[in-house]
Amino acid sequence: MTQLLTKIRRKKIHKGLLLYRLFQQLPVQKNLVLFESFLGRGYSDNPKALYLTLQKQRPELQLVWIFAKEPNAAVKAACPNWVLRNSPKYYYLMARSQYWIFNTRQPLSLKKRRETMYLQTWHGTPLKRLGLDMDEVHMPGTNTEQYKKNFSVQAKEWNYLLSPNLYSSTIFKRAFDFRGLLLETGYPRNDLLYAPDRQQQAEQIKQSLRLPPGKKVILYAPTWRDDEFVKKGQYRFNLKLDLKQMQSRLGDDYIVLLRMHYLIAEHLDLTAFDGFAYDVSAYGDIAELYLISDLLITDYSSVFFDYAHLNRPMLFFTYDLEKYASVLRGFYFDFEAVVPGPLLKESDQVIDYIADIEAHSKQYADKYTAFQERFCSLDDGKASQRVIDTLFASKDH
């Protein structure tokens, strides 16, 4: 059955590519802008922030979102113009649009026409090695040499690439073999963290999630670990954070939001912690979760680069640091020396730290300032505007 579905999918994509090449014979449709986030998995990230700004400022533009499956009612309301990925209409719009605004690489087979302006927003500040900087690539269907070659070929399609900070600029140019125009604007998705009405927005988000009022919010957002994959369709799941102990010691003052990888979230059962622990893995926009959180627990996920804009406490639950850094994927810098919070290996250490968070956080004040200077200096709430002013500056596109 699986092989049959794969065959059908391949035939459908092959047919779509033929349509794409046919549609490319038609003229570019001026003012048509396509948006996609994480290969159509959601309405989020830098493309969302740019979309919201364009929606307000440029009513003459036709703004269309690409989704991998039919979105829910709330997303449909926010994105009335949308198309399903790999549908005939998708290939038509991809072939004819004047602008692509995407945050991940596109298939090699979808060669961009010269007239289309491709803005690659990317989706994070790199901690783990990327692209051509990776020593070895362990991914199904490719090898290290082919992966790097493909990455370089795909990056040559990008007219513009966003950089969240000067540190990322150096890495992106080298790791992506990028030859286009690098826009050092900061990340549009972080504009929300600087919004004048962010407090009111935070209250609305809390109400929409039905969180209890008067409680402080802990956000736990760990990275995906490559070795949690057992075989196709099977993943190990072992939550190292002791929620029972956490609720017992912190439950009077705190609640905890768990933002897990979607493959892990399928195995998450929080029924024993009703009113204390909430699964927000499927929540559309993680920036909104940053906004409502009083502190962050993470590990090697790049979420901490964005969360640092809020100047709120962060702690790093790194129970497998040695293995992760040496075996799973290398880091660009000395993790322990740079991050603005403690590296903790046991769940009870995490709880002890939170129980006296104010006193503990003072130890990291200088480190936090240095971190913000290095990674957060470009953002000021106006990144979207800077990007749009550049992308739509030329009337010749």
VOGU-3710 file (C-alpha; in Angstrom, 3 decimals, decimal comma):
1> mtqlltkirr> 0,000/0,000/0,000  2,793/2,422/0,935  4,621/1,707/-2,348  1,417/2,310/-4,306  0,842/5,672/-2,576  4,459/6,676/-3,263  4,016/5,798/-6,959  0,798/7,838/-7,169  2,490/10,783/-5,437  5,455/10,656/-7,829
11> kkihkgllly> 3,174/10,538/-10,863  1,208/13,507/-9,543  4,374/15,561/-8,968  5,757/14,584/-12,401  2,522/15,742/-14,003  2,702/18,932/-11,944  6,211/19,706/-13,182  5,051/19,367/-16,775  2,252/21,830/-15,993  4,754/24,147/-14,286
21> rlfqqlpvqk> 6,964/24,297/-17,380  3,923/24,871/-19,563  2,628/27,689/-17,337  6,063/29,328/-17,417  5,380/30,162/-21,073  2,714/32,600/-19,857  3,730/36,123/-18,787  4,549/36,902/-15,159  1,499/38,084/-13,245  2,481/41,456/-11,854
31> nlvlfesflg> 1,748/41,993/-8,152  1,222/38,269/-7,415  3,054/37,313/-4,202  3,323/33,736/-2,882  4,045/32,880/0,768  5,093/29,569/2,252  6,332/28,595/5,727  8,088/25,281/6,437  7,021/23,670/3,149  3,378/24,538/3,710
41> rgysdnpkal> 3,069/23,137/7,228  1,712/26,347/8,725  0,929/30,050/8,775  3,920/31,353/10,708  7,432/32,724/10,895  8,990/35,465/8,754  6,604/34,990/5,795  3,622/35,561/8,114  5,091/38,800/9,502  5,780/40,117/5,992
51> yltlqkqrpe> 2,315/39,058/4,832  0,610/40,965/7,666  2,543/44,140/6,856  1,870/43,891/3,110  -1,809/43,232/3,779  -2,053/46,601/5,536  0,158/48,620/3,220  -0,221/47,228/-0,310  -3,878/46,485/-1,154  -3,019/46,289/-4,859
61> lqlvwifake> -0,997/43,098/-4,315  -2,512/39,629/-4,690  -1,220/37,729/-1,636  -1,534/33,919/-1,745  -0,472/31,329/0,853  0,697/27,801/0,052  -0,365/25,018/2,439  0,451/21,295/2,422  -3,075/20,460/3,612  -6,320/22,343/4,026
71> pnaavkaacp> -5,878/24,891/6,845  -8,249/25,322/9,774  -10,983/27,941/9,890  -8,865/30,541/11,735  -6,055/30,311/9,179  -8,533/30,460/6,296  -9,949/33,656/7,781  -6,449/35,158/8,012  -5,431/33,864/4,562  -8,518/33,948/2,326
81> nwvlrnspky> -6,334/33,377/-0,733  -4,590/30,029/-0,376  -3,627/27,065/-2,512  -2,725/23,430/-1,837  0,882/22,490/-2,471  1,381/20,294/-5,585  -2,103/21,024/-6,930  -2,461/22,229/-10,577  -3,277/25,728/-9,316  -0,102/25,688/-7,177
91> yylmarsqyw> 2,068/25,060/-10,241  0,167/27,754/-12,139  0,770/30,345/-9,409  4,398/29,311/-8,861  5,062/29,685/-12,576  3,412/33,084/-12,911  4,052/34,905/-9,606  6,246/37,984/-9,453  7,440/37,302/-5,888  8,215/34,198/-3,841
101> ifntrqplsl> 8,524/34,713/-0,076  9,583/31,393/1,494  11,514/30,336/4,612  12,882/26,959/3,447  14,486/25,568/0,310  12,255/24,615/-2,619  12,471/21,400/-4,682  15,358/21,327/-7,174  12,901/20,641/-9,965  11,101/23,987/-9,513
111> kkrretmylq> 13,507/26,286/-11,321  12,578/29,928/-10,820  12,043/32,052/-13,908  14,320/35,073/-14,253  11,509/37,623/-13,751  10,416/36,193/-10,382  11,972/37,776/-7,293  12,738/35,097/-4,703  13,070/36,289/-1,093  14,456/33,504/1,091
121> twhgtplkrl> 13,741/34,586/4,662  15,295/31,480/6,285  14,078/30,522/9,764  16,680/30,934/12,488  20,085/31,941/13,796  22,422/28,968/13,291  23,753/27,117/16,313  24,126/23,754/14,581  26,203/23,465/11,409  24,334/24,183/8,195
131> gldmdevhmp> 24,591/23,346/4,527  28,143/23,323/3,174  29,547/23,627/6,710  28,300/20,164/7,704  31,098/17,573/7,845  28,797/14,627/7,257  25,164/14,426/6,238  23,054/11,513/7,461  19,726/11,915/5,703  17,729/9,369/3,701
141> gtnteqykkn> 18,029/9,570/-0,068  21,243/11,564/-0,289  24,926/11,644/0,637  27,173/14,436/1,878  28,489/15,447/-1,546  25,080/15,444/-3,226  23,435/17,281/-0,328  25,990/20,108/-0,466  25,789/20,361/-4,247  21,989/20,587/-4,107
151> fsvqakewny> 22,129/23,209/-1,364  24,454/25,383/-3,450  22,294/25,006/-6,580  19,122/25,913/-4,663  20,711/28,954/-2,985  21,635/30,347/-6,396  17,900/30,738/-7,036  17,565/33,217/-4,169  17,630/36,905/-5,125  17,502/38,003/-1,486
161> llspnlysst> 18,340/36,300/1,798  17,463/37,692/5,236  19,963/37,748/8,086  18,879/38,165/11,720  22,328/39,366/12,884  25,884/39,961/11,679  26,998/36,626/13,124  24,511/34,832/10,842  25,549/36,881/7,797  29,038/35,399/7,769
171> ifkrafdfrg> 27,758/31,849/8,183  24,933/32,139/5,641  27,174/33,435/2,858  29,607/30,553/3,331  27,261/27,703/4,338  24,730/28,441/1,571  27,323/29,530/-1,007  25,054/32,556/-1,355  25,773/35,043/-4,156  22,661/37,238/-4,051
181> llletgyprn> 21,816/40,275/-1,928  22,008/39,655/1,820  19,565/41,845/3,762  20,812/42,506/7,291  17,436/43,648/8,552  16,757/41,491/11,585  13,885/38,987/11,460  10,337/40,135/10,650  8,933/37,432/12,952  10,512/39,234/15,918
191> dllyapdrqq> 8,590/42,461/15,239  5,817/41,057/17,428  8,189/40,991/20,411  8,657/44,767/20,086  5,045/45,682/19,227  3,665/48,644/21,226  0,537/46,618/22,058  2,395/43,394/22,903  0,932/43,295/26,416  -2,630/43,425/25,116
201> qaeqikqslr> -1,779/40,814/22,469  -0,308/38,553/25,159  -3,543/38,712/27,175  -5,608/37,834/24,104  -3,352/34,857/23,312  -3,620/33,578/26,899  -7,404/33,835/26,732  -7,515/31,993/23,395  -5,496/29,146/24,956  -7,733/29,213/28,061
211> lppgkkvily> -4,802/29,519/30,420  -5,565/30,221/34,086  -5,117/33,908/34,968  -2,595/34,950/37,582  -0,121/32,131/36,877  3,376/32,633/35,499  4,087/30,750/32,289  7,030/28,414/31,633  7,636/27,505/27,982  9,482/24,230/27,373
221> aptwrddefv> 10,674/24,074/23,760  13,372/21,436/23,175  14,940/20,606/19,827  14,270/17,524/17,722  16,922/14,869/18,268  17,957/12,947/15,154  18,367/9,704/17,121  14,754/9,727/18,351  13,939/8,197/14,990  13,756/4,372/15,306
231> kkgqyrfnlk> 12,362/3,496/11,896  9,785/4,942/9,556  6,670/5,695/11,596  8,298/4,942/14,950  9,949/7,402/17,322  11,312/7,074/20,809  9,626/9,285/23,344  10,955/9,916/26,808  10,101/13,238/28,443  13,061/13,934/30,749
241> ldlkqmqsrl> 11,294/16,793/32,533  9,598/15,467/35,682  6,173/17,098/35,413  4,875/15,460/38,572  7,634/16,957/40,711  7,395/20,238/38,839  3,674/20,516/39,535  4,162/19,621/43,195  6,827/22,279/43,779  5,891/25,044/41,308
251> gddyivllrm> 2,197/24,483/40,579  0,922/27,213/42,935  2,668/29,917/40,910  3,350/28,433/37,467  1,911/26,548/34,545  4,037/24,928/31,827  3,513/24,944/28,059  5,166/22,091/26,128  6,178/22,846/22,558  7,450/19,540/21,170
261> hyliaehldl> 8,370/18,342/17,680  5,169/17,220/15,950  6,365/13,603/15,693  6,971/13,521/19,454  3,804/15,451/20,319  1,721/12,561/18,959  2,844/10,507/21,985  2,333/13,245/24,599  -0,305/12,507/27,234  -0,833/15,298/29,766
271> tafdgfaydv> -4,171/14,181/31,200  -2,577/13,645/34,645  -1,492/17,305/34,721  -4,718/19,020/33,775  -4,598/22,724/34,632  -0,810/22,696/34,971  0,760/21,337/31,767  -0,517/22,288/28,303  0,455/20,808/24,940  0,994/23,724/22,543
281> saygdiaely> 2,947/21,701/19,971  0,326/22,355/17,296  0,025/26,087/18,044  0,637/27,965/14,812  3,098/30,713/15,723  5,783/30,132/18,356  6,513/33,888/18,567  3,109/34,289/20,253  4,123/31,654/22,809  7,327/33,602/23,551
291> lisdllitdy> 5,210/36,667/24,167  3,083/35,003/26,871  5,948/33,159/28,607  7,769/34,412/31,687  10,724/32,075/31,201  12,039/29,581/28,682  13,411/26,080/29,132  15,155/24,817/26,008  18,323/22,996/24,988  19,964/23,281/21,548
301> ssvffdyahl> 16,948/24,649/19,731  17,574/28,017/18,107  14,460/29,385/19,868  16,690/31,024/22,491  18,112/33,476/19,946  14,622/34,932/19,434  13,511/34,655/23,053  16,506/36,762/24,141  14,804/39,818/22,609  12,352/39,736/25,525
311> nrpmlfftyd> 15,093/39,937/28,168  13,417/37,175/30,191  15,145/34,267/31,979  16,290/31,227/30,004  17,679/27,932/31,224  19,094/25,062/29,225  18,058/21,494/30,058  20,981/19,744/28,381  20,873/16,213/29,736  22,702/14,854/26,644
321> lekyasvlrg> 25,059/17,736/25,812  28,218/15,710/25,163  26,427/13,279/22,864  24,490/15,969/21,047  27,470/18,223/20,378  29,918/15,501/19,373  27,782/12,849/17,682  24,494/14,264/16,479  25,578/17,628/15,094  28,404/20,083/15,754
331> fyfdfeavvp> 27,972/23,637/17,058  29,345/26,874/15,620  30,491/28,174/19,022  31,248/27,099/22,577  27,667/26,575/23,720  28,302/26,721/27,473  30,468/29,849/27,214  27,953/31,842/25,146  24,372/31,032/26,197  22,897/33,414/28,815
341> gpllkesdqv> 21,682/30,838/31,315  22,667/27,670/33,169  23,218/24,258/31,570  21,323/21,793/33,771  21,338/18,008/33,404  18,740/16,865/35,941  15,056/17,684/36,189  15,334/18,579/39,897  18,082/21,111/39,055  15,675/22,785/36,633
351> idyiadieah> 12,979/22,962/39,311  15,419/24,267/41,973  16,546/27,010/39,597  12,977/28,123/38,793  12,013/28,082/42,489  14,498/30,922/43,066  14,550/32,342/39,538  15,151/36,008/40,382  18,249/35,404/42,483  19,691/32,875/40,043
361> skqyadkyta> 19,058/35,044/36,963  21,145/37,910/38,352  24,252/35,760/37,899  23,695/35,834/34,137  22,939/39,552/33,673  26,303/40,428/32,090  26,289/37,320/29,935  22,745/38,145/28,786  23,802/41,664/27,766  26,752/40,325/25,763
371> fqerfcsldd> 24,481/37,763/24,102  21,958/40,428/23,077  24,691/42,652/21,657  25,965/39,803/19,499  22,685/38,268/18,334  19,829/40,753/18,866  21,144/44,157/17,819  19,431/44,378/14,399  15,865/43,877/15,612  13,763/46,835/16,739
381> gkasqrvidt> 10,229/45,976/15,654  10,679/47,374/12,125  12,372/44,494/10,299  9,296/43,767/8,141  9,236/47,347/6,951  12,930/47,310/6,036  12,516/44,102/4,040  9,433/45,346/2,189  11,046/48,690/1,380  13,923/46,833/-0,286
391> lfaskdh> 11,941/44,103/-2,027  9,398/46,480/-3,534  11,742/49,423/-4,122  12,345/48,647/-7,780  9,495/49,246/-10,212  11,314/47,136/-12,794  10,585/43,732/-11,185
//
